[in-house]
Amino acid sequence: MAINVHQYFLSLQFSSMTNYKVIYFNGRGRAEIIRLTLTQAKQSFSDTRVQGEEWTKLKPSTPKGQLPVLEIDGKMICESMAITRHLGRELGLYGKTNLEATTCDMVLESIAEIINACVTRKFRAKTEEEIAAADEKINLALQRCETFLARIKQGKYVLGDQASIADIAIFDVCDMARWSMKSINVDEYTVMNEIANTFSSQEHIKAYVSARPETTF
């Protein structure tokens, strides 16, 4: 049976002219960046978490037979980063110029490298050697992102004083790594942490994070 988790959005009194429905499993995973983007834009949305037979029935109706998907006024779109970019464009979180949008894209590509390395570590690395190699790959991806951000960061956020999908992605990956990758010391990456901490200090983000359900991934 699907779980619809929306009480924390209602308590924040968000509103939206568009009906957004995030559909994913009962976890943060690849859907959390979508939830965070909608929350940053103060858009209300339905957070539907499917499990068991519900997913079996839903799967054929999704664009690619996978989750997450975002339903916008009844129309589904898929791929977490494509969804995030779409929301960034629609909700004013993608910079003000094409160059700023491309800067967001570069950061998202860097974050995708970290996420893919973390997925390998969590779900595919079995032996001690594989785990050690995966940890090394995660740290290398984090260091590349850290060095890149130090070069391009224009203020308290990547693009200056206003948060964008780049900052949301940075917070999401730091939060995910700190929570689920205990062997990785995310605190070593100071630029990433400065951005993540600034983003998470916003009252509406703090409210969302404190109210989201405890999950295993």
C-alpha positions as CSV (number, residue, x, y, z in Angstrom):
1,M,0.0,0.0,0.0
2,A,1.3,3.5,-0.9
3,I,2.3,5.7,2.0
4,N,1.5,9.4,1.4
5,V,3.7,11.5,3.7
6,H,2.7,15.1,3.5
7,Q,2.0,16.3,7.1
8,Y,5.3,18.3,7.3
9,F,4.6,20.2,4.1
10,L,1.1,21.1,5.3
11,S,2.5,22.3,8.6
12,L,4.8,24.7,6.7
13,Q,1.7,26.2,4.9
14,F,3.3,26.0,1.5
15,S,1.0,26.4,-1.5
16,S,1.2,25.8,-5.2
17,M,-0.9,26.5,-8.3
18,T,0.7,23.3,-9.8
19,N,-0.1,19.8,-8.4
20,Y,3.3,18.1,-7.7
21,K,3.4,14.5,-6.7
22,V,6.8,12.8,-5.9
23,I,6.6,9.1,-6.3
24,Y,9.4,6.9,-4.8
25,F,10.1,4.1,-2.4
26,N,10.1,4.8,1.3
27,G,13.6,6.3,1.5
28,R,15.6,9.4,0.7
29,G,17.7,7.9,-2.1
30,R,17.4,9.6,-5.5
31,A,14.2,11.3,-4.7
32,E,15.4,13.5,-1.8
33,I,16.9,16.1,-4.1
34,I,13.5,16.5,-5.7
35,R,11.8,16.9,-2.3
36,L,14.4,19.4,-1.2
37,T,14.0,21.4,-4.4
38,L,10.3,21.7,-4.0
39,T,10.7,22.5,-0.3
40,Q,13.3,25.2,-1.1
41,A,10.8,26.8,-3.5
42,K,8.1,26.5,-0.9
43,Q,5.9,24.4,-3.1
44,S,3.4,22.0,-1.6
45,F,3.6,18.5,-2.9
46,S,2.3,15.0,-2.3
47,D,5.1,12.7,-1.2
48,T,3.9,9.2,-2.2
49,R,6.1,6.3,-1.1
50,V,5.3,3.0,-2.7
51,Q,6.1,-0.5,-1.4
52,G,5.4,-4.1,-2.2
53,E,2.6,-4.8,-4.6
54,E,1.8,-1.1,-5.0
55,W,5.1,-0.7,-7.0
56,T,4.4,-3.9,-9.1
57,K,1.1,-2.4,-10.2
58,L,2.5,1.1,-10.7
59,K,5.7,0.2,-12.6
60,P,4.1,-0.4,-16.1
61,S,2.6,3.1,-16.0
62,T,5.9,4.9,-15.3
63,P,7.9,6.4,-18.2
64,K,10.9,4.0,-17.8
65,G,9.7,1.4,-15.3
66,Q,11.8,3.0,-12.5
67,L,11.6,5.5,-9.7
68,P,11.6,8.4,-8.8
69,V,9.1,10.1,-11.0
70,L,7.5,13.5,-10.5
71,E,3.9,13.8,-11.5
72,I,3.0,17.4,-12.6
73,D,-0.7,18.0,-13.0
74,G,-1.1,14.3,-13.8
75,K,1.9,14.0,-16.3
76,M,4.9,12.0,-15.2
77,I,8.5,12.9,-15.8
78,C,11.5,10.7,-14.7
79,E,15.2,10.7,-14.0
80,S,16.1,12.5,-10.7
81,M,18.6,15.0,-12.2
82,A,16.3,15.8,-15.2
83,I,13.4,16.4,-12.7
84,T,15.7,18.6,-10.6
85,R,16.7,20.7,-13.6
86,H,13.1,21.0,-14.7
87,L,12.1,22.3,-11.3
88,G,15.1,24.6,-11.2
89,R,14.0,26.2,-14.4
90,E,10.3,26.4,-13.4
91,L,10.9,27.6,-9.8
92,G,13.7,30.1,-10.2
93,L,16.5,27.9,-8.8
94,Y,18.7,27.7,-11.9
95,G,20.5,31.0,-11.9
96,K,19.7,34.1,-13.8
97,T,21.8,33.6,-17.0
98,N,22.7,30.7,-19.2
99,L,26.2,30.8,-17.8
100,E,24.8,30.5,-14.2
101,A,22.6,27.6,-15.4
102,T,25.7,25.9,-16.9
103,T,27.5,26.4,-13.6
104,C,24.6,24.6,-11.9
105,D,24.9,21.8,-14.5
106,M,28.6,21.4,-13.8
107,V,28.0,21.1,-10.1
108,L,25.2,18.5,-10.7
109,E,27.5,16.5,-12.8
110,S,30.2,16.5,-10.1
111,I,27.5,15.5,-7.5
112,A,26.3,12.7,-9.8
113,E,29.9,11.3,-9.8
114,I,29.9,11.2,-6.0
115,I,26.4,9.6,-5.8
116,N,27.3,6.9,-8.3
117,A,30.4,6.1,-6.3
118,C,28.3,5.9,-3.1
119,V,25.8,3.6,-4.8
120,T,28.7,1.2,-5.8
121,R,30.0,1.3,-2.2
122,K,26.6,0.6,-0.6
123,F,25.1,-1.9,-2.9
124,R,27.9,-3.6,-5.0
125,A,31.1,-3.6,-2.9
126,K,31.2,-6.9,-1.0
127,T,34.8,-7.8,-0.2
128,E,37.2,-5.7,1.9
129,E,39.2,-4.9,-1.2
130,E,36.1,-3.8,-3.1
131,I,34.9,-1.6,-0.1
132,A,38.4,0.0,0.2
133,A,38.5,0.7,-3.6
134,A,34.9,2.2,-3.4
135,D,35.9,4.4,-0.5
136,E,38.9,5.7,-2.4
137,K,36.7,6.5,-5.4
138,I,34.2,8.4,-3.2
139,N,37.0,10.4,-1.6
140,L,38.5,11.2,-5.0
141,A,35.1,12.4,-6.3
142,L,34.6,14.5,-3.2
143,Q,38.0,16.1,-3.5
144,R,37.5,16.9,-7.2
145,C,34.1,18.5,-6.3
146,E,35.7,20.4,-3.4
147,T,38.5,21.8,-5.5
148,F,36.1,22.8,-8.2
149,L,33.7,24.6,-5.8
150,A,36.6,26.5,-4.2
151,R,37.3,27.9,-7.7
152,I,33.8,28.9,-8.7
153,K,31.9,29.7,-5.5
154,Q,30.8,33.3,-5.7
155,G,29.4,33.9,-2.1
156,K,27.7,31.9,0.6
157,Y,26.2,29.8,-2.2
158,V,27.6,28.7,-5.5
159,L,26.1,31.6,-7.4
160,G,26.2,34.2,-4.7
161,D,23.6,35.0,-2.1
162,Q,20.7,33.0,-3.6
163,A,20.4,29.2,-3.3
164,S,20.1,27.2,-6.5
165,I,19.8,23.5,-7.4
166,A,23.6,23.4,-7.2
167,D,23.5,24.1,-3.5
168,I,20.6,21.7,-2.9
169,A,22.6,19.0,-4.6
170,I,25.6,19.7,-2.4
171,F,23.6,19.6,0.8
172,D,21.8,16.4,-0.3
173,V,25.1,14.5,-1.1
174,C,26.8,15.7,2.1
175,D,23.7,14.7,4.2
176,M,23.5,11.4,2.4
177,A,27.2,10.6,2.8
178,R,27.3,11.6,6.5
179,W,24.2,9.6,7.3
180,S,24.9,6.4,5.3
181,M,28.6,6.3,4.6
182,K,30.2,6.2,8.0
183,S,33.7,5.4,6.6
184,I,33.7,8.7,4.7
185,N,34.6,11.8,6.7
186,V,32.6,14.4,4.8
187,D,33.7,17.1,7.3
188,E,37.1,17.2,5.6
189,Y,35.6,18.9,2.6
190,T,35.1,22.4,4.0
191,V,33.8,24.3,1.0
192,M,31.1,21.7,0.5
193,N,30.2,21.7,4.2
194,E,30.0,25.5,4.3
195,I,27.5,25.5,1.5
196,A,25.5,22.6,2.9
197,N,25.4,24.2,6.4
198,T,24.3,27.5,5.0
199,F,21.5,25.8,3.0
200,S,20.3,23.7,5.9
201,S,20.2,26.7,8.3
202,Q,17.2,28.1,6.5
203,E,14.1,27.7,8.7
204,H,11.9,26.0,6.2
205,I,14.7,23.5,5.4
206,K,15.3,22.8,9.1
207,A,11.6,22.2,9.5
208,Y,11.6,19.8,6.6
209,V,14.7,17.8,7.7
210,S,13.5,17.5,11.3
211,A,10.1,16.2,10.2
212,R,11.0,13.8,7.5
213,P,10.5,10.1,8.3
214,E,13.4,7.8,9.4
215,T,14.2,5.4,6.7
216,T,16.9,2.8,5.9
217,F,18.3,4.5,2.7
